[in-house]
Amino acid sequence: MVPRPASSNAYEFVTVAALRAKQLLAGCTPRLDGDHSVATMAQMEVAAGRVARADGAEPLPQRQSLWQL
């Protein structure tokens, strides 16, 4: 377990770490060195401040659903 920074709440930390873990599973390069699981690496990156937070000023591109008919 990686301790979360005092500046973020638990929900934000878990949500951002889960999104980063999904990116790592998809093949993104880790931003820290080490031989850790994807979940631990994502938590470590978020705790170290290596994951930038999007402020929502720019609209995100829409993705197509895999279940469209």
PyMOL Python script that loads the backbone (N, CA, C, O; Angstrom):
from pymol import cmd

cmd.read_pdbstr("""\
ATOM      1  N   MET A   1       0.840  -1.175   0.000  1.00  0.00           N
ATOM      2  CA  MET A   1       0.000   0.000   0.000  1.00  0.00           C
ATOM      3  C   MET A   1       0.887   1.240   0.000  1.00  0.00           C
ATOM      4  O   MET A   1       1.877   1.316   0.728  1.00  0.00           O
ATOM      5  N   VAL A   2       0.519   2.185  -0.812  1.00  0.00           N
ATOM      6  CA  VAL A   2       1.267   3.435  -0.933  1.00  0.00           C
ATOM      7  C   VAL A   2       0.490   4.520  -0.201  1.00  0.00           C
ATOM      8  O   VAL A   2      -0.693   4.714  -0.481  1.00  0.00           O
ATOM      9  N   PRO A   3       1.127   5.237   0.734  1.00  0.00           N
ATOM     10  CA  PRO A   3       0.399   6.313   1.423  1.00  0.00           C
ATOM     11  C   PRO A   3       0.094   7.455   0.465  1.00  0.00           C
ATOM     12  O   PRO A   3       0.949   7.873  -0.316  1.00  0.00           O
ATOM     13  N   ARG A   4      -1.118   7.945   0.535  1.00  0.00           N
ATOM     14  CA  ARG A   4      -1.519   9.037  -0.349  1.00  0.00           C
ATOM     15  C   ARG A   4      -1.023  10.362   0.212  1.00  0.00           C
ATOM     16  O   ARG A   4      -0.851  10.502   1.423  1.00  0.00           O
ATOM     17  N   PRO A   5      -0.795  11.329  -0.661  1.00  0.00           N
ATOM     18  CA  PRO A   5      -0.369  12.652  -0.197  1.00  0.00           C
ATOM     19  C   PRO A   5      -1.464  13.319   0.638  1.00  0.00           C
ATOM     20  O   PRO A   5      -2.652  13.097   0.407  1.00  0.00           O
ATOM     21  N   ALA A   6      -1.065  14.113   1.582  1.00  0.00           N
ATOM     22  CA  ALA A   6      -2.032  14.797   2.441  1.00  0.00           C
ATOM     23  C   ALA A   6      -2.839  15.832   1.670  1.00  0.00           C
ATOM     24  O   ALA A   6      -3.920  16.228   2.108  1.00  0.00           O
ATOM     25  N   SER A   7      -2.322  16.273   0.524  1.00  0.00           N
ATOM     26  CA  SER A   7      -3.008  17.310  -0.244  1.00  0.00           C
ATOM     27  C   SER A   7      -4.178  16.783  -1.068  1.00  0.00           C
ATOM     28  O   SER A   7      -4.963  17.577  -1.586  1.00  0.00           O
ATOM     29  N   SER A   8      -4.315  15.469  -1.204  1.00  0.00           N
ATOM     30  CA  SER A   8      -5.423  14.921  -1.996  1.00  0.00           C
ATOM     31  C   SER A   8      -6.326  14.081  -1.104  1.00  0.00           C
ATOM     32  O   SER A   8      -5.882  13.494  -0.117  1.00  0.00           O
ATOM     33  N   ASN A   9      -7.596  14.036  -1.471  1.00  0.00           N
ATOM     34  CA  ASN A   9      -8.504  13.202  -0.696  1.00  0.00           C
ATOM     35  C   ASN A   9      -8.422  11.764  -1.196  1.00  0.00           C
ATOM     36  O   ASN A   9      -7.875  11.507  -2.269  1.00  0.00           O
ATOM     37  N   ALA A  10      -8.953  10.846  -0.437  1.00  0.00           N
ATOM     38  CA  ALA A  10      -8.836   9.424  -0.752  1.00  0.00           C
ATOM     39  C   ALA A  10      -9.508   9.080  -2.074  1.00  0.00           C
ATOM     40  O   ALA A  10      -8.974   8.294  -2.856  1.00  0.00           O
ATOM     41  N   TYR A  11     -10.671   9.660  -2.328  1.00  0.00           N
ATOM     42  CA  TYR A  11     -11.396   9.357  -3.571  1.00  0.00           C
ATOM     43  C   TYR A  11     -10.586   9.792  -4.789  1.00  0.00           C
ATOM     44  O   TYR A  11     -10.459   9.040  -5.755  1.00  0.00           O
ATOM     45  N   GLU A  12     -10.045  10.994  -4.743  1.00  0.00           N
ATOM     46  CA  GLU A  12      -9.257  11.499  -5.867  1.00  0.00           C
ATOM     47  C   GLU A  12      -8.017  10.631  -6.093  1.00  0.00           C
ATOM     48  O   GLU A  12      -7.685  10.309  -7.234  1.00  0.00           O
ATOM     49  N   PHE A  13      -7.343  10.258  -5.030  1.00  0.00           N
ATOM     50  CA  PHE A  13      -6.136   9.439  -5.141  1.00  0.00           C
ATOM     51  C   PHE A  13      -6.443   8.096  -5.789  1.00  0.00           C
ATOM     52  O   PHE A  13      -5.734   7.669  -6.701  1.00  0.00           O
ATOM     53  N   VAL A  14      -7.483   7.436  -5.329  1.00  0.00           N
ATOM     54  CA  VAL A  14      -7.842   6.120  -5.868  1.00  0.00           C
ATOM     55  C   VAL A  14      -8.297   6.230  -7.314  1.00  0.00           C
ATOM     56  O   VAL A  14      -7.937   5.393  -8.141  1.00  0.00           O
ATOM     57  N   THR A  15      -9.079   7.244  -7.625  1.00  0.00           N
ATOM     58  CA  THR A  15      -9.581   7.410  -8.992  1.00  0.00           C
ATOM     59  C   THR A  15      -8.449   7.680  -9.974  1.00  0.00           C
ATOM     60  O   THR A  15      -8.393   7.067 -11.040  1.00  0.00           O
ATOM     61  N   VAL A  16      -7.557   8.582  -9.626  1.00  0.00           N
ATOM     62  CA  VAL A  16      -6.444   8.911 -10.517  1.00  0.00           C
ATOM     63  C   VAL A  16      -5.500   7.717 -10.654  1.00  0.00           C
ATOM     64  O   VAL A  16      -5.011   7.437 -11.748  1.00  0.00           O
ATOM     65  N   ALA A  17      -5.245   7.017  -9.558  1.00  0.00           N
ATOM     66  CA  ALA A  17      -4.376   5.843  -9.622  1.00  0.00           C
ATOM     67  C   ALA A  17      -4.999   4.745 -10.480  1.00  0.00           C
ATOM     68  O   ALA A  17      -4.285   4.059 -11.212  1.00  0.00           O
ATOM     69  N   ALA A  18      -6.305   4.570 -10.403  1.00  0.00           N
ATOM     70  CA  ALA A  18      -6.971   3.560 -11.230  1.00  0.00           C
ATOM     71  C   ALA A  18      -6.891   3.918 -12.708  1.00  0.00           C
ATOM     72  O   ALA A  18      -6.662   3.046 -13.546  1.00  0.00           O
ATOM     73  N   LEU A  19      -7.075   5.187 -13.030  1.00  0.00           N
ATOM     74  CA  LEU A  19      -6.962   5.619 -14.423  1.00  0.00           C
ATOM     75  C   LEU A  19      -5.528   5.458 -14.928  1.00  0.00           C
ATOM     76  O   LEU A  19      -5.310   5.064 -16.073  1.00  0.00           O
ATOM     77  N   ARG A  20      -4.564   5.759 -14.082  1.00  0.00           N
ATOM     78  CA  ARG A  20      -3.159   5.594 -14.482  1.00  0.00           C
ATOM     79  C   ARG A  20      -2.812   4.114 -14.644  1.00  0.00           C
ATOM     80  O   ARG A  20      -2.069   3.754 -15.556  1.00  0.00           O
ATOM     81  N   ALA A  21      -3.338   3.257 -13.776  1.00  0.00           N
ATOM     82  CA  ALA A  21      -3.096   1.821 -13.908  1.00  0.00           C
ATOM     83  C   ALA A  21      -3.656   1.300 -15.226  1.00  0.00           C
ATOM     84  O   ALA A  21      -3.053   0.436 -15.864  1.00  0.00           O
ATOM     85  N   LYS A  22      -4.794   1.817 -15.628  1.00  0.00           N
ATOM     86  CA  LYS A  22      -5.383   1.432 -16.914  1.00  0.00           C
ATOM     87  C   LYS A  22      -4.462   1.839 -18.060  1.00  0.00           C
ATOM     88  O   LYS A  22      -4.296   1.086 -19.019  1.00  0.00           O
ATOM     89  N   GLN A  23      -3.860   3.028 -17.966  1.00  0.00           N
ATOM     90  CA  GLN A  23      -2.915   3.474 -18.986  1.00  0.00           C
ATOM     91  C   GLN A  23      -1.681   2.570 -19.020  1.00  0.00           C
ATOM     92  O   GLN A  23      -1.196   2.216 -20.094  1.00  0.00           O
ATOM     93  N   LEU A  24      -1.180   2.201 -17.847  1.00  0.00           N
ATOM     94  CA  LEU A  24      -0.005   1.336 -17.789  1.00  0.00           C
ATOM     95  C   LEU A  24      -0.304  -0.040 -18.377  1.00  0.00           C
ATOM     96  O   LEU A  24       0.535  -0.620 -19.065  1.00  0.00           O
ATOM     97  N   LEU A  25      -1.487  -0.554 -18.108  1.00  0.00           N
ATOM     98  CA  LEU A  25      -1.880  -1.842 -18.685  1.00  0.00           C
ATOM     99  C   LEU A  25      -1.988  -1.769 -20.199  1.00  0.00           C
ATOM    100  O   LEU A  25      -1.760  -2.760 -20.892  1.00  0.00           O
ATOM    101  N   ALA A  26      -2.335  -0.598 -20.709  1.00  0.00           N
ATOM    102  CA  ALA A  26      -2.465  -0.421 -22.157  1.00  0.00           C
ATOM    103  C   ALA A  26      -1.109  -0.247 -22.837  1.00  0.00           C
ATOM    104  O   ALA A  26      -1.040  -0.194 -24.065  1.00  0.00           O
ATOM    105  N   GLY A  27      -0.026  -0.157 -22.052  1.00  0.00           N
ATOM    106  CA  GLY A  27       1.300  -0.080 -22.638  1.00  0.00           C
ATOM    107  C   GLY A  27       2.043   1.220 -22.446  1.00  0.00           C
ATOM    108  O   GLY A  27       3.131   1.383 -22.997  1.00  0.00           O
ATOM    109  N   CYS A  28       1.497   2.152 -21.686  1.00  0.00           N
ATOM    110  CA  CYS A  28       2.203   3.410 -21.437  1.00  0.00           C
ATOM    111  C   CYS A  28       3.466   3.144 -20.614  1.00  0.00           C
ATOM    112  O   CYS A  28       3.526   2.193 -19.834  1.00  0.00           O
ATOM    113  N   THR A  29       4.458   3.987 -20.800  1.00  0.00           N
ATOM    114  CA  THR A  29       5.730   3.837 -20.107  1.00  0.00           C
ATOM    115  C   THR A  29       5.606   4.344 -18.671  1.00  0.00           C
ATOM    116  O   THR A  29       5.099   5.443 -18.450  1.00  0.00           O
ATOM    117  N   PRO A  30       6.065   3.553 -17.688  1.00  0.00           N
ATOM    118  CA  PRO A  30       6.037   4.025 -16.298  1.00  0.00           C
ATOM    119  C   PRO A  30       6.932   5.244 -16.125  1.00  0.00           C
ATOM    120  O   PRO A  30       7.963   5.361 -16.787  1.00  0.00           O
ATOM    121  N   ARG A  31       6.541   6.144 -15.243  1.00  0.00           N
ATOM    122  CA  ARG A  31       7.293   7.374 -15.012  1.00  0.00           C
ATOM    123  C   ARG A  31       8.248   7.254 -13.832  1.00  0.00           C
ATOM    124  O   ARG A  31       8.970   8.201 -13.519  1.00  0.00           O
ATOM    125  N   LEU A  32       8.256   6.102 -13.179  1.00  0.00           N
ATOM    126  CA  LEU A  32       9.181   5.825 -12.085  1.00  0.00           C
ATOM    127  C   LEU A  32       9.888   4.507 -12.372  1.00  0.00           C
ATOM    128  O   LEU A  32       9.366   3.654 -13.089  1.00  0.00           O
ATOM    129  N   ASP A  33      11.072   4.352 -11.807  1.00  0.00           N
ATOM    130  CA  ASP A  33      11.796   3.095 -11.950  1.00  0.00           C
ATOM    131  C   ASP A  33      11.362   2.130 -10.863  1.00  0.00           C
ATOM    132  O   ASP A  33      10.948   2.541  -9.780  1.00  0.00           O
ATOM    133  N   GLY A  34      11.461   0.849 -11.161  1.00  0.00           N
ATOM    134  CA  GLY A  34      11.147  -0.164 -10.174  1.00  0.00           C
ATOM    135  C   GLY A  34      10.396  -1.324 -10.785  1.00  0.00           C
ATOM    136  O   GLY A  34       9.816  -1.217 -11.866  1.00  0.00           O
ATOM    137  N   ASP A  35      10.418  -2.419 -10.080  1.00  0.00           N
ATOM    138  CA  ASP A  35       9.733  -3.627 -10.525  1.00  0.00           C
ATOM    139  C   ASP A  35       8.541  -3.862  -9.600  1.00  0.00           C
ATOM    140  O   ASP A  35       8.616  -4.649  -8.656  1.00  0.00           O
ATOM    141  N   HIS A  36       7.450  -3.171  -9.884  1.00  0.00           N
ATOM    142  CA  HIS A  36       6.254  -3.249  -9.056  1.00  0.00           C
ATOM    143  C   HIS A  36       5.065  -3.639  -9.920  1.00  0.00           C
ATOM    144  O   HIS A  36       5.128  -3.574 -11.148  1.00  0.00           O
ATOM    145  N   SER A  37       3.996  -4.039  -9.276  1.00  0.00           N
ATOM    146  CA  SER A  37       2.775  -4.338 -10.024  1.00  0.00           C
ATOM    147  C   SER A  37       2.226  -3.042 -10.619  1.00  0.00           C
ATOM    148  O   SER A  37       2.609  -1.944 -10.216  1.00  0.00           O
ATOM    149  N   VAL A  38       1.333  -3.193 -11.571  1.00  0.00           N
ATOM    150  CA  VAL A  38       0.754  -2.027 -12.241  1.00  0.00           C
ATOM    151  C   VAL A  38       0.021  -1.139 -11.241  1.00  0.00           C
ATOM    152  O   VAL A  38       0.148   0.085 -11.289  1.00  0.00           O
ATOM    153  N   ALA A  39      -0.740  -1.742 -10.341  1.00  0.00           N
ATOM    154  CA  ALA A  39      -1.503  -0.961  -9.363  1.00  0.00           C
ATOM    155  C   ALA A  39      -0.578  -0.194  -8.421  1.00  0.00           C
ATOM    156  O   ALA A  39      -0.818   0.978  -8.129  1.00  0.00           O
ATOM    157  N   THR A  40       0.475  -0.853  -7.947  1.00  0.00           N
ATOM    158  CA  THR A  40       1.416  -0.194  -7.045  1.00  0.00           C
ATOM    159  C   THR A  40       2.175   0.910  -7.760  1.00  0.00           C
ATOM    160  O   THR A  40       2.380   1.988  -7.202  1.00  0.00           O
ATOM    161  N   MET A  41       2.593   0.647  -8.991  1.00  0.00           N
ATOM    162  CA  MET A  41       3.317   1.658  -9.765  1.00  0.00           C
ATOM    163  C   MET A  41       2.438   2.888  -9.996  1.00  0.00           C
ATOM    164  O   MET A  41       2.912   4.019  -9.890  1.00  0.00           O
ATOM    165  N   ALA A  42       1.173   2.672 -10.309  1.00  0.00           N
ATOM    166  CA  ALA A  42       0.256   3.792 -10.523  1.00  0.00           C
ATOM    167  C   ALA A  42       0.091   4.614  -9.245  1.00  0.00           C
ATOM    168  O   ALA A  42       0.098   5.844  -9.295  1.00  0.00           O
ATOM    169  N   GLN A  43      -0.056   3.947  -8.109  1.00  0.00           N
ATOM    170  CA  GLN A  43      -0.180   4.661  -6.836  1.00  0.00           C
ATOM    171  C   GLN A  43       1.089   5.436  -6.515  1.00  0.00           C
ATOM    172  O   GLN A  43       1.023   6.567  -6.035  1.00  0.00           O
ATOM    173  N   MET A  44       2.245   4.831  -6.779  1.00  0.00           N
ATOM    174  CA  MET A  44       3.514   5.508  -6.512  1.00  0.00           C
ATOM    175  C   MET A  44       3.673   6.743  -7.395  1.00  0.00           C
ATOM    176  O   MET A  44       4.163   7.775  -6.936  1.00  0.00           O
ATOM    177  N   GLU A  45       3.264   6.643  -8.655  1.00  0.00           N
ATOM    178  CA  GLU A  45       3.355   7.786  -9.566  1.00  0.00           C
ATOM    179  C   GLU A  45       2.450   8.928  -9.117  1.00  0.00           C
ATOM    180  O   GLU A  45       2.849  10.092  -9.153  1.00  0.00           O
ATOM    181  N   VAL A  46       1.247   8.598  -8.698  1.00  0.00           N
ATOM    182  CA  VAL A  46       0.314   9.633  -8.238  1.00  0.00           C
ATOM    183  C   VAL A  46       0.843  10.277  -6.954  1.00  0.00           C
ATOM    184  O   VAL A  46       0.808  11.500  -6.814  1.00  0.00           O
ATOM    185  N   ALA A  47       1.330   9.461  -6.023  1.00  0.00           N
ATOM    186  CA  ALA A  47       1.844   9.987  -4.759  1.00  0.00           C
ATOM    187  C   ALA A  47       3.074  10.865  -4.974  1.00  0.00           C
ATOM    188  O   ALA A  47       3.289  11.824  -4.233  1.00  0.00           O
ATOM    189  N   ALA A  48       3.886  10.540  -5.990  1.00  0.00           N
ATOM    190  CA  ALA A  48       5.094  11.316  -6.271  1.00  0.00           C
ATOM    191  C   ALA A  48       4.812  12.569  -7.092  1.00  0.00           C
ATOM    192  O   ALA A  48       5.711  13.379  -7.318  1.00  0.00           O
ATOM    193  N   GLY A  49       3.578  12.731  -7.534  1.00  0.00           N
ATOM    194  CA  GLY A  49       3.225  13.903  -8.324  1.00  0.00           C
ATOM    195  C   GLY A  49       3.641  13.799  -9.778  1.00  0.00           C
ATOM    196  O   GLY A  49       3.775  14.820 -10.452  1.00  0.00           O
ATOM    197  N   ARG A  50       3.848  12.588 -10.276  1.00  0.00           N
ATOM    198  CA  ARG A  50       4.276  12.387 -11.660  1.00  0.00           C
ATOM    199  C   ARG A  50       3.109  12.323 -12.631  1.00  0.00           C
ATOM    200  O   ARG A  50       3.319  12.259 -13.842  1.00  0.00           O
ATOM    201  N   VAL A  51       1.890  12.341 -12.124  1.00  0.00           N
ATOM    202  CA  VAL A  51       0.696  12.288 -12.971  1.00  0.00           C
ATOM    203  C   VAL A  51       0.030  13.652 -12.908  1.00  0.00           C
ATOM    204  O   VAL A  51      -0.373  14.104 -11.836  1.00  0.00           O
ATOM    205  N   ALA A  52      -0.084  14.305 -14.054  1.00  0.00           N
ATOM    206  CA  ALA A  52      -0.682  15.635 -14.106  1.00  0.00           C
ATOM    207  C   ALA A  52      -2.200  15.531 -14.053  1.00  0.00           C
ATOM    208  O   ALA A  52      -2.794  14.620 -14.628  1.00  0.00           O
ATOM    209  N   ARG A  53      -2.800  16.455 -13.371  1.00  0.00           N
ATOM    210  CA  ARG A  53      -4.253  16.489 -13.250  1.00  0.00           C
ATOM    211  C   ARG A  53      -4.824  17.399 -14.331  1.00  0.00           C
ATOM    212  O   ARG A  53      -4.381  18.537 -14.484  1.00  0.00           O
ATOM    213  N   ALA A  54      -5.794  16.907 -15.070  1.00  0.00           N
ATOM    214  CA  ALA A  54      -6.459  17.724 -16.087  1.00  0.00           C
ATOM    215  C   ALA A  54      -7.464  18.628 -15.393  1.00  0.00           C
ATOM    216  O   ALA A  54      -8.245  18.173 -14.557  1.00  0.00           O
ATOM    217  N   ASP A  55      -7.443  19.912 -15.739  1.00  0.00           N
ATOM    218  CA  ASP A  55      -8.343  20.853 -15.075  1.00  0.00           C
ATOM    219  C   ASP A  55      -9.706  20.933 -15.739  1.00  0.00           C
ATOM    220  O   ASP A  55     -10.613  21.573 -15.206  1.00  0.00           O
ATOM    221  N   GLY A  56      -9.867  20.303 -16.878  1.00  0.00           N
ATOM    222  CA  GLY A  56     -11.161  20.290 -17.551  1.00  0.00           C
ATOM    223  C   GLY A  56     -11.411  21.502 -18.414  1.00  0.00           C
ATOM    224  O   GLY A  56     -12.524  21.677 -18.909  1.00  0.00           O
ATOM    225  N   ALA A  57     -10.410  22.351 -18.615  1.00  0.00           N
ATOM    226  CA  ALA A  57     -10.601  23.545 -19.430  1.00  0.00           C
ATOM    227  C   ALA A  57     -10.784  23.189 -20.900  1.00  0.00           C
ATOM    228  O   ALA A  57     -11.552  23.834 -21.614  1.00  0.00           O
ATOM    229  N   GLU A  58     -10.074  22.160 -21.342  1.00  0.00           N
ATOM    230  CA  GLU A  58     -10.199  21.730 -22.728  1.00  0.00           C
ATOM    231  C   GLU A  58     -11.121  20.519 -22.792  1.00  0.00           C
ATOM    232  O   GLU A  58     -10.988  19.598 -21.987  1.00  0.00           O
ATOM    233  N   PRO A  59     -12.041  20.511 -23.727  1.00  0.00           N
ATOM    234  CA  PRO A  59     -12.924  19.345 -23.825  1.00  0.00           C
ATOM    235  C   PRO A  59     -12.142  18.116 -24.276  1.00  0.00           C
ATOM    236  O   PRO A  59     -11.276  18.196 -25.147  1.00  0.00           O
ATOM    237  N   LEU A  60     -12.461  17.001 -23.676  1.00  0.00           N
ATOM    238  CA  LEU A  60     -11.819  15.752 -24.049  1.00  0.00           C
ATOM    239  C   LEU A  60     -12.450  15.210 -25.320  1.00  0.00           C
ATOM    240  O   LEU A  60     -13.646  15.405 -25.537  1.00  0.00           O
ATOM    241  N   PRO A  61     -11.678  14.534 -26.169  1.00  0.00           N
ATOM    242  CA  PRO A  61     -12.267  13.968 -27.385  1.00  0.00           C
ATOM    243  C   PRO A  61     -13.263  12.872 -27.029  1.00  0.00           C
ATOM    244  O   PRO A  61     -13.053  12.104 -26.090  1.00  0.00           O
ATOM    245  N   GLN A  62     -14.329  12.815 -27.780  1.00  0.00           N
ATOM    246  CA  GLN A  62     -15.342  11.798 -27.516  1.00  0.00           C
ATOM    247  C   GLN A  62     -14.871  10.470 -28.075  1.00  0.00           C
ATOM    248  O   GLN A  62     -14.301  10.403 -29.164  1.00  0.00           O
ATOM    249  N   ARG A  63     -15.118   9.416 -27.315  1.00  0.00           N
ATOM    250  CA  ARG A  63     -14.754   8.081 -27.767  1.00  0.00           C
ATOM    251  C   ARG A  63     -16.016   7.352 -28.181  1.00  0.00           C
ATOM    252  O   ARG A  63     -17.089   7.554 -27.613  1.00  0.00           O
ATOM    253  N   GLN A  64     -15.868   6.514 -29.164  1.00  0.00           N
ATOM    254  CA  GLN A  64     -17.004   5.720 -29.597  1.00  0.00           C
ATOM    255  C   GLN A  64     -17.147   4.524 -28.669  1.00  0.00           C
ATOM    256  O   GLN A  64     -16.159   3.940 -28.225  1.00  0.00           O
ATOM    257  N   SER A  65     -18.350   4.185 -28.397  1.00  0.00           N
ATOM    258  CA  SER A  65     -18.614   3.028 -27.565  1.00  0.00           C
ATOM    259  C   SER A  65     -18.370   1.754 -28.360  1.00  0.00           C
ATOM    260  O   SER A  65     -18.632   1.700 -29.561  1.00  0.00           O
ATOM    261  N   LEU A  66     -17.872   0.741 -27.686  1.00  0.00           N
ATOM    262  CA  LEU A  66     -17.663  -0.548 -28.340  1.00  0.00           C
ATOM    263  C   LEU A  66     -18.979  -1.270 -28.587  1.00  0.00           C
ATOM    264  O   LEU A  66     -19.026  -2.249 -29.331  1.00  0.00           O
ATOM    265  N   TRP A  67     -20.040  -0.789 -27.965  1.00  0.00           N
ATOM    266  CA  TRP A  67     -21.321  -1.487 -28.026  1.00  0.00           C
ATOM    267  C   TRP A  67     -22.328  -0.775 -28.906  1.00  0.00           C
ATOM    268  O   TRP A  67     -23.528  -1.011 -28.770  1.00  0.00           O
ATOM    269  N   GLN A  68     -21.883   0.084 -29.796  1.00  0.00           N
ATOM    270  CA  GLN A  68     -22.816   0.768 -30.679  1.00  0.00           C
ATOM    271  C   GLN A  68     -23.423  -0.217 -31.668  1.00  0.00           C
ATOM    272  O   GLN A  68     -22.753  -1.132 -32.148  1.00  0.00           O
ATOM    273  N   LEU A  69     -24.688  -0.017 -31.959  1.00  0.00           N
ATOM    274  CA  LEU A  69     -25.369  -0.887 -32.923  1.00  0.00           C
ATOM    275  C   LEU A  69     -25.393  -0.267 -34.284  1.00  0.00           C
ATOM    276  O   LEU A  69     -25.926  -0.858 -35.223  1.00  0.00           O
TER     277      LEU A  69
END
""", "prot")
cmd.dss("prot")
cmd.show_as("cartoon", "prot")
cmd.util.cbc("prot")
cmd.orient("prot")
